[in-house]
Amino acid sequence: MAAVNQVFIAIIGAGGVGKCFLSQLQVLAKRRPSPKLALCYICTSKKALYSSDYSALGFEDALQTLSSSSQAPLDLPKLADYLAAAPSKVVLVDNTSSEEVAEAYPLFLGRGVSIVTPNKKAFSGSYKLWQDIFEASASSGAKVYHESSVGAGLPVISTLKDLVDTGDEVTKIEGVFSGTMSFLFNSFAPTTGSGGKWSTEVKKAKELGYTEPDPRDDLNGLDVARKLTILARLAGLPVESPTSFPVESLIPNALESVASGDEFLRKLPDFDSEMERTKTAAEKEGKVVRFVGSIDVATKQVKVGLEKFDLSHPIAALKGSDNIISFYTKRYGSNPLIIQGAGAGGEVTAMGVTSDLIKVLSQIS
Amino acid sequence: MAAVNQVFIAIIGAGGVGKCFLSQLQVLAKRRPSPKLALCYICTSKKALYSSDYSALGFEDALQTLSSSSQAPLDLPKLADYLAAAPSKVVLVDNTSSEEVAEAYPLFLGRGVSIVTPNKKAFSGSYKLWQDIFEASASSGAKVYHESSVGAGLPVISTLKDLVDTGDEVTKIEGVFSGTMSFLFNSFAPTTGSGGKWSTEVKKAKELGYTEPDPRDDLNGLDVARKLTILARLAGLPVESPTSFPVESLIPNALESVASGDEFLRKLPDFDSEMERTKTAAEKEGKVVRFVGSIDVATKQVKVGLEKFDLSHPIAALKGSDNIISFYTKRYGSNPLIIQGAGAGGEVTAMGVTSDLIKVLSQIS
């Protein structure tokens, strides 16, 4: 039934990243004759497309056919049954940020289904889930790759893995891990010029689509804390969860519980003086303030929050909504290995997923 | 005879990089139970160590046993016979910069022997050799990885491959590709302060071990041209050779043919005024001069030489002997994907070789 060298692809999620991934997958499937890629399942939260005989769905019209499908998504244990019974190896691509899907990774991996995903939840949830995922992968031989869970398509996770796997000693990781925070501070406290008011910059970022629908979901620092959790674990620290180390929230206490993001934005100007003081204090030292995450591997300290940087520091010189990640290691000495560039956006996030898929294909086929 | 999941390692070269690689390999072999790594051949230009029944040599004492060995290296066709007849898959690690070994890659690959190497020669020689290498690899399934041929252990080649393989359009690659040139210009034309005389900085770099024994081998720009040739080819340009595009040499014409590096260094001060003029001209525009390579993919222009950069440009802000490589692509837009850090040295070069080996092992075992 299945061609000799065929690999099935199953996709959960067809939002911003999912759509970009699907178009990259089309190009990939055309360019690479082997292994032959066959789409056997695709779903959103409401609809699905699959057939019990695993006949391949067209990559080109998958989204359109999906939108008019009357099939409901399989629940996750049933999906695992369906994929485990496929007549060729399967790679599951999770393009959601769903915690429920993340929690099912050990189930999929344990049944031989490889996973590639930008979903941070699985790798920054409980340490137990992290262990279950990699144990399931080790015992079944199914692969799990998640480059885009930190810095989107930037080669952050692969580089950290290479450092660790070749026996280097990572001493510190530091950087700007949020495109939203990068944009906000590069505009609020630029290295040249004076920058705008904090609340004005937050509004602008929201209008440009750089924030979550409710900007508090960026300003609470949890997104950065999740990424730090992932990197710290890869560097060997058994971090329990993204709330088990200090994370500075930029949401004023009084606005923590206002009803909506809109109300938050209306009231935020009342708190501009606080951020202005922080900015001025840094300026007096000839520095700028930035929202960074850092992992000190030796002292096992992980933290997320505001820090001051010299104007000549690469973190201060960052532009637009770029991320920057510095790896300090024994081999690299005093000058770190630095990776910098766009760390958010559908196309670059999908790129990380697609390159992970290529790596998995080279190993399982 | 051979264990079920065993891979043989053969090593050519036991100099600076070779020694570091061997110590990383020891750690790797201990950490990873599968596949079992077995050293079946190691040689320098004068001596070798191997046995006709492929019994594994100890990683720990390989160098010492080699130094007292009375075996001569096998010539390359005989080595290919020996490795192709091994009872398990083989990875050949070429830690030399030998052109002769490089030219034998198609032979090894064609016979199923995978290759990992920091040797630039194979990938920056004739375009015919480049084609022969990748055709031999494609037809036999043997792998060939060469991360450390550009930027040592920095993830330069893997990142460029990921961009291309996932369908991004690389428009321009620009950077400082030589640790020696980086050190020279960061000291000669720093962004703050006035810097030393050109000839003084060249002497200092030589004393610190940052140059080749004859500094002209760095100053002629050929090392950078070789790296640009590799990147341009990976980006899709069929560059014929490292001498088929403009390369600016920093060796004054009159000193091209002086007898020795020492005589060159003695006479170099006579030409300081020329470099001083270049530096001053840049300063008048508020810029600094740097020795860079660039590839404009659309216009197919590759060039190597002096360029001026604003003080705030990441290339101007480089420190020590670091490399920096910027990838401008359609997906990344106006802000490039940047990789920065030490691009030379035994440990970081060996790291690129070891991480390549890990990738090959994950695919062939």
Interface residues (C-beta under 8 A of the other chain):
Chain A: Q24 V27 L28 R31 G153 L154 P155 S158 T159 D162 L163 D165 T166 G167 D168 T191 S312 P314 A317 K319 G320 D322 R331 Y332 G333 S334 N335 P336 L337 I338 I339 Q340 G341 A342 G345 E347 V348 A350 M351 T354 S355 I358 S362 Q363
Chain B: Q24 V27 L28 R31 G153 L154 P155 S158 T159 D162 L163 D165 T166 G167 D168 T191 S312 P314 A317 K319 G320 D322 R331 Y332 G333 S334 N335 P336 L337 I338 I339 Q340 G341 A342 G345 E347 V348 A350 M351 T354 S355 I358 S362 Q363
